[in-house]
Amino acid sequence: MRLIFCLRGIFLCHLFLATIVFAAPTSQSDEVELLVADRSLLVQLDQVRQTVGEKASDLVLNAMGFLGVPYKRGGNSVETGFDCSGFVRAMYEQTVGLLLPRRAAEQAAVTQTIDRKDLKPGDLVFFNTMRRAFSHVGIYVGDNKFIHSPKPGSEVRVEDMRQAYWERRFTGARRVPSSNDQ
């Protein structure tokens, strides 16, 4: 099953880059088509590999391979589904080899605070979605967008932090220290 999602992710990444020159799709109901239509994200994905460290680039591209995996409270694998912190933890463990704590608040506690204006792909973004700071986490992909596993009945997806819902609930940006920083 993991192989299927990896192959799907590779296909989607290639599709994203290949569709930069085409018009936006007319169907607004399909999330994949909406994501493909967002040309600024497509350009950003292409620039990620050119402008940031290899590990951050790999992290974002790996995370994109899990688009569509269902949300599962307490989930931390493609087989079970992911909750927000399980998704972040799995991506960092698989791509960077770093094991982050299990809960979003714990992940915030062990990472470095950064200004929102300093966000780079691979950084973590936190939100207050349960009446407490740092109750939700995602991975910043660039251009004010982040990838996350949002809620029951939903799937891993990319969203814009400038949407009113996320804007009101933003509680901080964090950077995971590299092994060189520790």
C-alpha positions in Angstrom: 0.0 0.0 0.0 2.9 2.4 0.8 4.3 1.7 -2.6 1.0 2.7 -4.2 0.9 6.0 -2.4 4.6 6.7 -3.2 4.0 6.0 -6.9 0.8 8.2 -6.7 2.9 10.9 -5.2 5.6 10.7 -7.8 2.9 10.8 -10.5 1.2 13.8 -8.9 4.5 15.7 -8.6 5.3 15.1 -12.2 1.7 16.1 -13.1 2.1 19.3 -11.1 5.2 20.3 -13.0 3.9 19.3 -16.4 0.7 21.3 -16.0 2.2 24.7 -15.3 1.7 25.8 -18.9 -1.9 24.6 -19.2 -5.1 26.4 -18.3 -6.8 25.7 -14.9 -9.3 22.8 -14.9 -12.9 23.7 -15.1 -14.1 21.2 -12.4 -13.9 22.8 -9.0 -15.0 19.6 -7.2 -11.9 17.5 -7.6 -9.2 18.5 -5.0 -6.4 17.1 -7.2 -7.5 19.3 -10.1 -7.7 22.3 -7.7 -4.2 21.6 -6.5 -2.9 21.3 -10.1 -4.6 24.5 -11.0 -2.7 26.4 -8.3 0.3 27.4 -10.4 2.1 29.3 -7.7 2.3 26.1 -5.7 3.5 24.2 -8.8 6.3 26.8 -9.3 7.1 26.7 -5.6 7.4 22.9 -5.7 9.9 23.2 -8.5 11.8 25.9 -6.7 11.9 23.9 -3.4 14.5 21.5 -4.8 16.6 24.4 -6.2 16.5 26.8 -3.2 16.4 24.8 0.0 18.4 22.0 1.5 18.0 18.6 0.0 16.4 17.2 3.1 13.6 19.8 3.2 13.0 19.3 -0.5 12.8 15.6 0.0 10.5 16.1 3.0 8.0 18.2 1.1 8.0 15.9 -2.0 7.6 12.8 0.3 4.7 14.4 2.1 3.0 15.2 -1.3 3.1 11.4 -2.0 0.6 11.0 0.9 -2.1 13.3 -0.5 -5.4 11.5 -0.2 -4.5 9.3 2.8 -7.4 9.3 5.2 -7.4 11.0 8.6 -7.4 8.6 11.5 -7.3 9.8 15.1 -4.1 8.4 16.6 -3.0 7.2 13.1 0.6 7.3 12.2 1.0 5.2 9.0 -0.4 4.9 5.5 -2.0 1.6 6.5 -3.9 3.1 9.5 -4.3 6.7 8.2 -2.8 9.8 9.9 -3.8 12.4 12.4 -2.0 15.7 12.1 1.0 15.0 14.4 1.2 11.4 13.3 1.6 12.6 9.7 4.3 15.1 10.6 6.1 12.6 12.8 6.0 9.9 10.0 7.3 12.3 7.3 10.2 13.4 9.5 11.1 9.9 10.5 10.9 8.5 6.9 12.6 11.4 5.2 15.0 12.9 7.7 15.5 10.0 10.1 14.4 12.2 13.0 11.8 10.9 15.5 9.6 13.8 16.7 7.3 13.5 19.7 3.8 12.1 19.1 1.6 15.1 20.0 1.5 18.5 18.2 2.1 20.5 21.5 5.2 18.3 22.2 6.4 18.9 18.6 6.2 22.6 19.2 8.1 22.3 22.5 11.1 20.6 20.9 11.4 22.8 17.8 12.8 26.3 17.3 10.4 29.3 17.2 10.7 31.3 14.0 8.8 34.3 12.6 6.1 33.5 10.1 7.9 35.7 7.5 10.9 33.3 7.9 9.0 30.1 7.0 10.8 27.8 4.6 9.5 24.5 3.1 9.8 21.7 5.7 9.1 24.0 8.7 6.2 23.3 10.9 3.1 25.5 11.3 0.8 25.2 14.3 -2.8 26.2 14.9 -5.3 26.4 17.7 -8.2 24.1 16.5 -9.2 22.7 19.9 -9.2 25.8 22.1 -5.6 25.3 23.0 -2.4 26.5 21.3 -0.5 24.0 19.3 -3.4 21.6 18.9 -2.9 21.2 15.2 0.3 20.9 13.1 1.2 20.8 9.4 4.3 21.0 7.2 4.9 24.3 5.4 5.4 23.7 1.6 5.9 27.3 0.5 3.8 30.2 -0.9 1.7 30.3 2.4 0.6 26.7 1.9 0.9 23.7 4.2 0.2 20.0 4.0 -1.6 18.3 6.8 -4.1 15.6 7.9 -7.0 17.9 8.9 -9.9 16.1 10.6 -12.1 13.0 10.7 -13.7 12.3 7.4 -10.9 14.1 5.6 -7.7 13.2 3.8 -4.1 14.6 3.8 -4.3 17.7 1.7 -2.6 21.1 1.0 -4.3 24.3 2.2 -3.6 28.0 2.2 -2.7 29.6 5.5 -4.3 32.8 4.3 -7.8 31.3 4.4 -9.8 32.9 7.2 -10.1 29.7 9.2 -6.4 29.1 9.3 -5.4 32.7 9.6 -7.5 33.1 12.8 -6.1 30.0 14.4 -2.4 30.3 13.5 -0.3 30.0 16.7 3.2 29.8 15.5 5.9 28.6 13.2 8.7 26.3 14.2 11.8 24.9 12.6 13.1 21.4 13.3 16.7 21.7 14.2 19.0 19.9 11.8 21.5 17.4 13.2 24.1 20.2 12.6 22.2 22.5 15.0 22.1 20.1 17.9 
